[in-house]
Amino acid sequence: MSLRKIADHASETTPPQAQADESWATIIGLCFSVRDWWSAVCAELDLTPSQGMALRSLDRPLPMSTLADALACDASNVTGIVDKLESRGLIARRGADNDRRVKLLCVTERGRSLRDRLIKRLVVPPAALAALPLEFKNRLTAALRKVIGELSHIVDPTPGEGPRRAARADRG
């Protein structure tokens, strides 16, 4: 859905006094537009976007449940991602030293090499962003850092709409 469609839908379905300002719709549009860029970066390295996120998240050995939290999904959904990465020799399952029942996901040398290539590719901005004047990029960076800082302090007061991690913990 385009940014304009998101904003139009919001104005059609929300009472005027409760309508979100256009900045939030713009941020959502930015997030959705970056999704396509991320998919293309992963495809360059023969990874799905989920596999790319998993490989990027494994900067140290992690249990599957921790990786699931990092990917904002259920541990059962991570199994397929992990199986594909393992079949390619990019990660391995190892027993934890303190509890052999716990399997840690570890990046192999081959996986580390691919993850390094992925991270190097991630720091190269999309052409449209790279073309912006430096002064504008500096102001944009400062504004986004301020937004991120403010959002990190907000707790969503809407029942049932909180972070996925809390919902998973409630399910057991």
N, C-alpha and C positions, 0 to 999 in steps of 0.2 A: 504494500500500500504506500502511495507517495506521501510525502510530508503534507502536501496540500489536502489530500484525502483524509489524513489523520486529523488535521486541524478542522476541516469541514465536518467530519463525523462528530468530533468533540463538541462543536458549536451546535449541531443539530440535536444531540442527545443529552446535553447538560444545560441546566437552567443558567441564564446569563450571569447571575450572581456567583455561581460556582464554577464557571468556565476557567480552565487552566489558561495561563497566559501562553502566548505563542512560543516563548523560549523553551518550555518543556516539550512541545511538539517538535521543535527544531532539534533538541537533544535526542529525542527518540528517532527522528529521521536520520540523524548522524549515525546513531548506533546501527540502524538497519542498513545504511549505505556501507558501513565498514564491514558488515557481515559478508557482503559479496567480495570485497577485497581480501578478507581473511580466507574465504573459500578458494580464491584464485591462488593465494600464496601457498596454501596447503596442497593444492592440486599440482603446483610446480614441483613439489617434493614427493608426489605420489602418496599423499595422506588425505584422509577425509578431515573436515574441520574438527570433528570430535577427537580423532586420533592426534591431530596437531595440538589441541588443547591438552590432551592427556600427556603427551610427550613433553610439552612445555612445562607442565605442572610438576613433572617428576624430577625436580632438581636435587632430590634426596630420596632414599627408599621410603615408600609410603604404603600403608595398608590400603586395600581397595576402598574401604569406607571413607578414608580421608580423601582419596582421589575423587570419589563420588561427590563429596562435599565441594571440592574445588571445581567440579564440572556442573554443580547444581543439579544433580540427578540422583536417582536411586542406585545403590550398589549393584543391583541386578542388571541395570542398564549398562554398567561399566564392563561387565564380563565380556561382551562381544568386542568392545573396543580393545580391551586388554588381550583377548585371544588373537586378534588380528596383528597387533603390535608384537606379541610374543612369537607368532608364526613367522614373522619377518626377521626375527632375531634382534629386535630393537629394545625389548624389555624382557626380564625374567622374573619369575616368582621365586622368592627365597623365604625360608623360615626365619622368623624373628629370633634373635639370640635369647631374649628373655621369655618367649612363649612360642614354642614350635608350632602351636595350632594356628598362630597368626602368620599369614603369608604377606610378605612385603613385596611391592613392585619396585624393581631396580632397573635402571637404564643400563644396557650393555654398552660396550665400546662402540659398536655400530650405531646404536641408538643415540649415544652421546654425540657422535659425529653428525648425525642427521639433525638432532636437536640444536647443535651449534649453528648449522646451516640455516635452520628455521629462525633462530633468534637473530642471526645476522640479517636475514631477509626482512624481519619484522621492524628493524630500526630504520629501514629505508622507507620514507613516507610515500604515500601515493602521489603521483605526479601533480594532481590538482593542489594538494597541500604544499608540496615542495615549491610550487611556482608562486606562492603567496609572498608578499614583501616581508622581510625579516621583522620589521617593527610591528606589523599586524600579527605575525605568528607569536611574537613575544607577549603582546596584549592578550591574545587568545589563550595562550598557555597560562598566563597569570589568572585569567578569569576562570578557566576550567579547573585549575588547582583550588581556587577559592570554592567553587561549586562542590568539588569532590570533598574538600574539608568540611563544608557545611553538611553535605549529605551523610557523611560518615557519623555524624552526631545525632541524626534523626532516627527515631524508633517509630515504625509504622503503627499507629494506634488502631488501625482497622482490624477487627477480629477476623482471623482466618486469612489475612493477607500479609502476614509477617514473612520473615525469611524462610526459605525451604528447609534449612537446617533445623529450625525449631519444629517445623511440622513433622520432619522425619523422626526427631527425637521423641515426639509424642506418640508416634505409631509403635515405637519400640524397636 
